[in-house]
């Protein structure tokens, strides 16, 4: 095998969340009230469009979570000369102790890569010397160049990789870009047609209609679910993918940063960090919020007083200071135990996982307060009072009558908190208490772009790329959260 699979902690937890989501889909399909609620989400064009965008980001995150260590090429030792052979015979076993013997088994690199790194190899490996603007063929800053006649001039040097296939880029670049755009349009149209045929066939099966009628209804927006909005959004995504496939290997589409890395590569790598922060934090937050909120609302008394005291104290402490103190303490633990980590990726992953736990432990109070208030109302209803009168034990009442009736609040809160957690990571990394500096994220991109904005001329594309990617992700999450809230909130029935 040419690589060694690596499973990081965040990878495993992300896959567990995906498995739980698939189990949730199976549960929804078997539960008619839940199917009706999610059908309301699918009927809204906003819901289908935002879900399509979120699935695209999720696909990037899953691909970037398939980690491995590449196999290092074998090193062939040069044969020893006659004199060296005679000398080694005199040295005996000392030659074996010198460490020149070839390793018995395969040797893997200490660098941990992902499947996304393999797909984006042209972007990852084709680095420049320093800054270059989007679609540029020269460096962004002037350098002193020595001409053939010995004269020195201040010019913009030619890029090593950007537009390197053009002999006269100042003349040929426009036509080359337009030709690439035309090819991308053709590829996107072909992919979209294939996706449409697949979806139309799925909808057609069991509908009792002819395939052509189903396809016309999907394109005309006359289906129960808003498939037309999903197809339009999918077409836009496929066009962007096709443009990147055509242009990114030959141009730096979003420019390069200070060390010459492709900004498009950095933006795509940041997606996984945002998804991990937004999803794993909810995995930590939900047990605290659900257990303490329901217990406080149903049991009352000293339990209610204790829970209220805890989340009141947590809310009284400034969140940034609490998170900063916890992150710095965790960083000290990581720095003092380097033997725990075999690679730098495992070290940075440990800090990312610690940040998820810290954000989850410090952000459960809002949901717990909502669940407490709803449980106070539910415990006074007739069916709960009847269960008490018949001697049903408290755990059974909480499991059968209270928890199912507050899950809509949990669902709405988790979806709406996702975008806030993504923004929180960007803010924390910007102030230096977020993810590890070696972890690529939107926050680290913004932090590095802070100094670039003070340059003359200004380097704007790193900040713009992080802003656009984060804006699209957060906007899609917020729109989807609004649709979910409208579908699950009984008061909006």
C-alpha positions as CSV (number, residue, x, y, z in Angstrom):
1,X,0.0,0.0,0.0
2,X,1.3,3.4,-1.0
3,X,-0.1,5.1,2.1
4,X,-0.9,4.5,5.7
5,X,-4.5,5.5,6.8
6,X,-4.6,7.9,9.7
7,X,-7.8,8.4,11.9
8,X,-7.7,11.6,13.9
9,X,-10.0,12.1,16.8
10,X,-12.0,14.8,15.0
11,X,-12.3,12.5,12.0
12,X,-13.8,9.7,14.1
13,X,-16.2,12.0,15.8
14,X,-17.3,13.6,12.5
15,X,-18.0,10.1,11.1
16,X,-20.0,9.2,14.2
17,X,-22.1,12.3,13.7
18,X,-22.7,11.4,10.1
19,X,-23.7,7.9,11.1
20,X,-26.1,9.4,13.7
21,X,-27.5,11.7,11.1
22,X,-28.2,8.7,8.8
23,X,-29.9,6.9,11.7
24,X,-32.0,10.0,12.2
25,X,-33.0,10.0,8.6
26,X,-34.1,6.3,9.0
27,X,-36.1,7.3,12.1
28,X,-37.8,10.2,10.3
29,X,-38.8,8.0,7.4
30,X,-40.5,5.7,9.9
31,X,-42.3,8.5,11.8
32,X,-45.1,10.3,10.0
33,X,-45.2,13.5,12.2
34,X,-41.5,14.0,11.6
35,X,-41.8,13.2,7.9
36,X,-44.5,15.9,7.7
37,X,-42.3,18.4,9.5
38,X,-39.4,17.8,7.2
39,X,-41.7,17.8,4.2
40,X,-42.5,21.4,5.2
41,X,-38.7,22.1,5.0
42,X,-38.5,20.5,1.6
43,X,-41.5,22.5,0.2
44,X,-39.7,25.8,0.8
45,X,-37.3,26.7,-2.1
46,X,-35.1,28.4,0.5
47,X,-34.8,25.2,2.5
48,X,-33.9,23.1,-0.5
49,X,-31.4,25.6,-1.9
50,X,-29.6,26.1,1.5
51,X,-29.6,22.4,2.1
52,X,-27.9,21.8,-1.3
53,X,-25.2,24.4,-0.4
54,X,-24.6,22.8,3.1
55,X,-24.3,19.3,1.5
56,X,-21.6,20.7,-0.9
57,X,-19.7,22.0,2.1
58,X,-20.2,18.7,4.0
59,X,-18.8,16.8,1.0
60,X,-15.7,18.9,1.1
61,X,-15.3,18.4,4.9
62,X,-15.8,14.6,4.6
63,X,-13.2,14.3,1.8
64,X,-10.8,16.4,3.8
65,X,-11.3,14.1,6.8
66,X,-9.9,11.0,5.0
67,X,-6.3,11.3,6.3
68,X,-3.3,9.3,5.4
69,X,0.5,9.3,5.6
70,X,2.2,8.8,2.1
71,X,4.8,6.2,1.6
72,X,8.3,7.6,1.3
73,X,10.4,6.5,-1.8
74,X,12.9,3.7,-1.1
75,X,16.5,4.9,-0.7
76,X,19.0,2.7,-2.5
77,X,22.5,2.6,-0.8
78,X,25.4,3.0,-3.1
79,X,27.7,-0.2,-3.3
80,X,30.8,0.1,-1.3
81,X,34.2,0.2,-3.0
82,X,36.9,-2.4,-2.5
83,X,38.8,-0.3,0.0
84,X,35.6,0.5,1.9
85,X,34.7,-3.2,2.0
86,X,38.1,-4.1,3.5
87,X,37.7,-1.4,6.1
88,X,34.2,-2.6,7.0
89,X,35.5,-6.1,7.4
90,X,37.9,-4.8,10.1
91,X,35.2,-2.8,11.8
92,X,33.0,-5.8,12.2
93,X,29.6,-5.1,13.7
94,X,30.4,-1.4,14.0
95,X,29.2,-0.9,10.5
96,X,25.8,-2.2,11.4
97,X,25.6,0.1,14.4
98,X,26.3,3.2,12.2
99,X,22.7,3.2,10.9
100,X,23.4,3.0,7.2
101,X,21.4,-0.2,6.7
102,X,18.2,0.1,4.7
103,X,15.0,-0.2,6.8
104,X,13.3,-3.6,6.7
105,X,9.8,-2.3,6.1
106,X,8.0,0.6,4.4
107,X,8.7,4.0,5.8
108,X,5.9,6.6,5.8
109,X,6.1,10.3,5.9
110,X,5.4,12.2,9.1
111,X,3.3,14.6,7.1
112,X,-0.4,13.8,7.3
113,X,-2.4,14.5,4.2
114,X,-6.0,14.1,3.2
115,X,-7.9,13.0,0.2
116,X,-8.7,16.6,-0.5
117,X,-4.9,17.3,-0.5
118,X,-4.5,14.6,-3.2
119,X,-7.3,16.1,-5.3
120,X,-5.9,19.6,-4.9
121,X,-2.3,18.5,-5.5
122,X,-1.7,21.1,-8.3
123,X,-2.9,23.9,-5.9
124,X,-1.0,22.6,-2.9
125,X,2.4,22.0,-4.7
126,X,2.4,24.9,-7.1
127,X,3.6,27.6,-4.7
128,X,5.1,30.9,-5.7
129,X,7.7,33.1,-4.0
130,X,5.2,35.5,-2.3
131,X,2.0,37.5,-3.1
132,X,0.3,37.3,-6.5
133,X,-3.1,38.7,-7.5
134,X,-5.9,36.6,-8.8
135,X,-5.2,35.4,-12.4
136,X,-1.9,37.2,-12.3
137,X,1.2,36.1,-14.3
138,X,3.6,38.3,-12.3
139,X,4.4,38.7,-8.6
140,X,2.5,41.4,-6.9
141,X,5.6,43.3,-5.7
142,X,8.6,44.5,-7.6
143,X,12.0,43.0,-7.2
144,X,15.5,43.9,-8.4
145,X,16.3,42.0,-11.6
146,X,19.6,41.8,-13.4
147,X,19.3,42.0,-17.1
148,X,21.6,40.2,-19.7
149,X,23.7,43.4,-20.2
150,X,24.3,43.7,-16.4
151,X,21.8,46.5,-15.7
152,X,19.6,46.2,-12.7
153,X,15.9,47.2,-12.9
154,X,12.9,47.0,-10.6
155,X,10.2,44.8,-12.2
156,X,7.5,42.4,-11.4
157,X,9.1,38.9,-11.8
158,X,7.2,36.2,-13.8
159,X,5.4,33.6,-11.7
160,X,6.7,30.1,-11.7
161,X,3.3,28.4,-12.1
162,X,0.7,31.0,-12.7
163,X,0.0,31.4,-16.5
164,X,3.3,29.5,-17.1
165,X,1.8,27.8,-20.1
166,X,1.4,31.1,-22.0
167,X,4.4,32.6,-23.9
168,X,2.9,36.1,-23.9
169,X,0.4,36.2,-21.0
170,X,-0.3,39.9,-21.3
171,X,-1.8,39.2,-24.8
172,X,-3.0,35.6,-24.5
173,X,-4.5,35.5,-21.0
174,X,-7.9,36.9,-21.9
175,X,-8.6,34.4,-24.7
176,X,-7.2,31.5,-22.7
177,X,-9.5,32.3,-19.7
178,X,-12.5,32.6,-22.0
179,X,-11.8,29.3,-23.6
180,X,-11.5,27.7,-20.2
181,X,-14.8,29.2,-19.1
182,X,-16.4,27.8,-22.3
183,X,-15.1,24.3,-21.5
184,X,-16.3,24.7,-17.9
185,X,-19.8,25.6,-19.1
186,X,-19.9,22.5,-21.2
187,X,-18.7,20.2,-18.4
188,X,-21.1,21.8,-15.9
189,X,-24.0,21.3,-18.3
190,X,-23.1,17.7,-18.8
191,X,-22.8,17.0,-15.1
192,X,-26.0,18.8,-14.3
193,X,-27.9,16.8,-17.0
194,X,-26.6,13.6,-15.4
195,X,-27.7,14.7,-11.9
196,X,-31.1,15.8,-13.2
197,X,-31.7,12.4,-14.9
198,X,-30.7,10.6,-11.7
199,X,-33.0,12.8,-9.5
200,X,-35.9,12.6,-11.9
201,X,-35.6,8.8,-12.0
202,X,-35.7,8.7,-8.2
203,X,-38.8,10.9,-8.0
204,X,-40.4,9.0,-10.9
205,X,-40.2,5.6,-9.3
206,X,-43.4,4.9,-7.4
207,X,-45.1,8.1,-8.6
208,X,-47.4,6.4,-11.1
209,X,-46.7,9.0,-13.7
210,X,-44.7,9.0,-16.9
211,X,-41.0,9.9,-16.6
212,X,-41.5,12.9,-18.9
213,X,-44.3,14.3,-16.8
214,X,-42.2,14.0,-13.7
215,X,-39.2,15.7,-15.3
216,X,-41.5,18.6,-16.6
217,X,-43.0,19.0,-13.1
218,X,-39.5,19.2,-11.5
219,X,-38.4,21.8,-14.0
220,X,-41.6,23.7,-13.7
221,X,-41.6,23.8,-9.9
222,X,-44.9,21.8,-9.6
223,X,-43.6,19.0,-7.3
224,X,-44.3,18.6,-3.6
225,X,-40.6,19.3,-2.8
226,X,-38.9,22.3,-4.2
227,X,-36.7,20.3,-6.6
228,X,-36.3,23.2,-9.0
229,X,-34.6,25.4,-6.4
230,X,-32.3,22.5,-5.6
231,X,-31.5,21.9,-9.3
232,X,-30.7,25.6,-9.9
233,X,-28.4,25.7,-6.8
234,X,-26.8,22.5,-7.9
235,X,-26.1,24.0,-11.4
236,X,-24.4,27.0,-9.8
237,X,-22.2,24.7,-7.6
238,X,-21.3,22.5,-10.6
239,X,-20.4,25.5,-12.6
240,X,-18.1,26.8,-9.9
241,X,-16.5,23.3,-9.6
242,X,-16.0,23.1,-13.4
243,X,-14.4,26.6,-13.5
244,X,-12.0,25.6,-10.7
245,X,-11.1,22.4,-12.4
246,X,-10.4,24.2,-15.7
247,X,-8.6,27.3,-14.3
248,X,-7.0,26.4,-11.0
249,X,-4.2,24.1,-12.4
250,X,-3.0,27.0,-14.7
251,X,-3.9,30.1,-12.7
252,X,-4.0,31.1,-9.1
253,X,-7.7,31.9,-9.2
254,X,-7.8,33.6,-5.9
255,X,-4.2,34.7,-5.8
256,X,-1.4,33.6,-3.4
257,X,-0.5,34.6,0.2
258,X,2.7,35.8,1.7
259,X,4.5,32.5,1.4
260,X,3.1,31.8,-2.0
261,X,0.4,29.3,-1.1
262,X,-2.7,29.2,-3.3
263,X,-5.6,31.1,-1.5
264,X,-8.2,28.8,-3.1
265,X,-6.5,25.8,-1.6
266,X,-6.5,27.5,1.9
267,X,-10.1,28.4,1.6
268,X,-11.2,24.9,0.7
269,X,-9.1,23.5,3.5
270,X,-10.7,25.9,6.0
271,X,-14.2,24.3,5.4
272,X,-13.4,21.2,7.4
273,X,-12.3,23.2,10.4
274,X,-15.5,25.3,10.3
275,X,-17.7,22.1,10.0
276,X,-15.8,20.4,12.9
277,X,-16.3,23.4,15.1
278,X,-19.9,23.8,14.2
279,X,-20.9,20.1,14.6
280,X,-18.7,18.6,17.3
281,X,-19.4,21.5,19.6
282,X,-23.1,20.6,19.4
283,X,-22.2,17.0,20.3
284,X,-20.6,18.3,23.5
285,X,-23.2,20.9,24.2
286,X,-26.4,18.9,23.7
287,X,-26.1,16.4,26.6
288,X,-25.4,19.2,29.1
289,X,-28.2,21.3,27.9
290,X,-30.8,18.6,27.5
291,X,-30.1,16.8,30.8
292,X,-29.7,19.8,33.0
293,X,-32.5,21.8,31.4
294,X,-35.1,19.1,31.6
295,X,-34.1,18.1,35.1
296,X,-34.3,21.7,36.3
297,X,-37.7,22.2,34.8
298,X,-39.3,18.9,35.9
299,X,-37.8,18.2,39.3
300,X,-37.7,21.8,40.5
301,X,-36.6,22.4,44.1
302,X,-32.9,22.2,44.9
303,X,-32.1,20.7,41.5
304,X,-33.6,23.7,39.8
305,X,-31.8,26.1,42.1
306,X,-28.4,24.4,41.5
307,X,-28.8,24.3,37.7
308,X,-29.9,28.0,37.6
309,X,-26.9,28.9,39.8
310,X,-24.5,27.1,37.5
311,X,-25.6,28.7,34.3
312,X,-26.0,32.1,35.9
313,X,-22.4,32.0,37.1
314,X,-21.2,30.9,33.6
315,X,-23.2,33.7,32.0
316,X,-21.7,36.2,34.4
317,X,-18.2,35.4,33.2
318,X,-17.2,37.0,29.9
319,X,-17.2,34.2,27.4
320,X,-14.0,35.2,25.6
321,X,-12.0,35.3,28.9
322,X,-13.4,31.9,30.0
323,X,-12.6,30.3,26.6
324,X,-9.1,32.0,26.5
325,X,-8.2,30.7,30.0
326,X,-9.4,27.2,29.1
327,X,-7.5,27.1,25.8
328,X,-4.3,28.4,27.3
329,X,-4.5,25.7,30.0
330,X,-5.0,23.0,27.4
331,X,-2.1,24.4,25.4
332,X,0.2,24.0,28.4
333,X,-0.9,20.4,28.7
334,X,-0.2,19.7,25.1
335,X,3.2,21.5,25.2
336,X,4.3,19.6,28.3
337,X,3.4,16.1,26.8
338,X,4.9,16.0,23.3
339,X,5.2,12.2,23.6
340,X,1.4,11.9,23.2
341,X,1.6,12.9,19.5
342,X,3.4,11.2,16.7
343,X,2.8,13.9,14.1
344,X,2.2,17.6,14.0
345,X,-1.3,16.9,12.6
346,X,-2.2,14.9,15.8
347,X,-1.0,17.8,17.9
348,X,-3.1,20.4,16.1
349,X,-6.0,18.0,16.0
350,X,-5.9,17.7,19.8
351,X,-6.1,21.5,20.2
352,X,-9.0,21.6,17.7
353,X,-10.8,18.9,19.7
354,X,-10.1,20.7,22.9
355,X,-11.5,23.9,21.5
356,X,-14.7,22.0,20.5
357,X,-15.1,20.7,24.1
358,X,-14.4,24.2,25.6
359,X,-17.0,25.9,23.3
360,X,-19.5,23.2,24.0
361,X,-19.1,23.3,27.8
362,X,-19.4,27.1,27.8
363,X,-22.3,27.5,25.4
364,X,-25.0,25.1,26.7
365,X,-26.6,27.6,29.0
366,X,-28.9,29.2,26.5
367,X,-30.5,26.0,25.3
368,X,-30.7,24.7,28.9
369,X,-32.7,27.8,29.9
370,X,-35.1,27.3,26.9
371,X,-35.6,23.6,27.8
372,X,-36.2,24.5,31.5
373,X,-39.0,26.9,30.6
374,X,-40.7,24.5,28.2
375,X,-40.5,21.6,30.7
376,X,-42.1,23.8,33.4
377,X,-45.1,24.1,31.1
378,X,-45.2,20.5,30.0
379,X,-45.1,19.0,33.5
380,X,-48.4,20.7,34.3
381,X,-50.3,19.2,31.3
382,X,-52.9,16.6,31.9
383,X,-51.1,13.6,30.4
384,X,-48.1,14.2,32.5
385,X,-50.2,14.6,35.6
386,X,-52.1,11.4,34.7
387,X,-48.8,9.5,34.3
388,X,-47.8,10.6,37.8
389,X,-51.1,9.6,39.2
390,X,-50.7,6.1,37.8
391,X,-47.3,5.7,39.4
392,X,-45.1,6.0,36.3
393,X,-41.5,6.6,37.4
394,X,-39.8,9.9,36.7
395,X,-37.2,8.5,34.2
396,X,-40.0,7.0,32.2
397,X,-42.0,10.2,32.2
398,X,-39.0,12.2,31.1
399,X,-38.2,9.7,28.3
400,X,-41.7,9.2,27.0
401,X,-43.6,12.5,27.6
402,X,-41.1,15.3,28.2
403,X,-38.1,14.7,25.9
404,X,-40.1,14.0,22.7
405,X,-42.0,17.3,23.2
406,X,-38.9,19.5,23.6
407,X,-36.9,18.0,20.7
408,X,-38.2,20.6,18.3
409,X,-36.5,23.2,20.5
410,X,-33.3,21.2,20.5
411,X,-33.4,20.8,16.7
412,X,-34.0,24.6,16.1
413,X,-31.3,25.6,18.6
414,X,-28.6,23.3,17.2
415,X,-29.2,24.4,13.6
416,X,-29.2,28.1,14.6
417,X,-26.1,27.8,16.8
418,X,-24.1,26.3,14.0
419,X,-23.5,29.6,12.2
420,X,-22.6,31.3,15.5
421,X,-20.0,28.6,16.3
422,X,-18.4,29.0,12.9
423,X,-18.1,32.8,13.5
424,X,-16.8,32.2,17.0
425,X,-13.9,30.1,15.6
426,X,-13.0,32.9,13.3
427,X,-13.1,35.5,16.1
428,X,-11.1,33.3,18.5
429,X,-8.4,32.4,15.9
430,X,-8.2,36.1,14.9
431,X,-7.3,37.0,18.5
432,X,-4.9,34.1,18.8
433,X,-6.8,31.7,21.2
434,X,-8.5,29.6,18.6
435,X,-7.1,26.6,16.6
436,X,-3.5,25.8,16.3
437,X,-1.5,28.2,14.0
438,X,-0.7,25.2,11.8
439,X,-4.4,24.4,11.3
440,X,-5.9,26.1,8.2
441,X,-9.1,27.9,9.1
442,X,-11.0,31.0,8.2
443,X,-9.9,32.6,11.4
444,X,-6.2,32.0,10.7
445,X,-6.7,33.3,7.1
446,X,-8.3,36.5,8.5
447,X,-5.5,36.9,11.1
448,X,-2.8,36.6,8.4
449,X,-4.7,39.1,6.2
450,X,-4.8,41.7,8.9
451,X,-1.2,42.8,8.3
452,X,-1.7,42.5,4.5
453,X,-4.3,45.2,4.5
454,X,-1.8,47.7,5.7
455,X,0.5,47.1,2.8
456,X,0.9,49.4,-0.1
457,X,-0.4,48.3,-2.5
458,X,-3.0,46.5,-0.4
459,X,-3.3,42.7,-0.5
460,X,-7.1,42.2,-0.4
461,X,-7.8,38.7,-1.9
462,X,-6.9,36.6,1.2
463,X,-9.5,38.4,3.4
464,X,-12.0,38.5,0.5
465,X,-11.7,34.7,-0.1
466,X,-12.2,33.9,3.6
467,X,-15.1,36.3,3.8
468,X,-16.9,34.9,0.8
469,X,-16.6,31.3,1.8
470,X,-17.6,32.0,5.4
471,X,-20.4,34.2,4.3
472,X,-21.9,31.6,2.0
473,X,-21.6,28.9,4.7
474,X,-23.1,31.0,7.4
475,X,-25.8,32.4,5.2
476,X,-26.9,28.9,4.1
477,X,-26.9,27.7,7.7
478,X,-29.0,30.7,8.8
479,X,-31.5,30.3,6.0
480,X,-31.8,26.6,6.7
481,X,-32.3,27.3,10.4
482,X,-35.1,29.7,9.6
483,X,-36.9,27.1,7.5
484,X,-36.4,24.4,10.2
485,X,-37.7,26.8,12.9
486,X,-40.8,27.5,10.8
487,X,-41.4,23.8,10.2
488,X,-40.9,22.5,13.7
489,X,-42.1,25.4,15.9
490,X,-45.7,24.5,16.9
491,X,-46.6,28.1,17.3
492,X,-45.9,28.7,13.6
493,X,-48.0,25.7,12.6
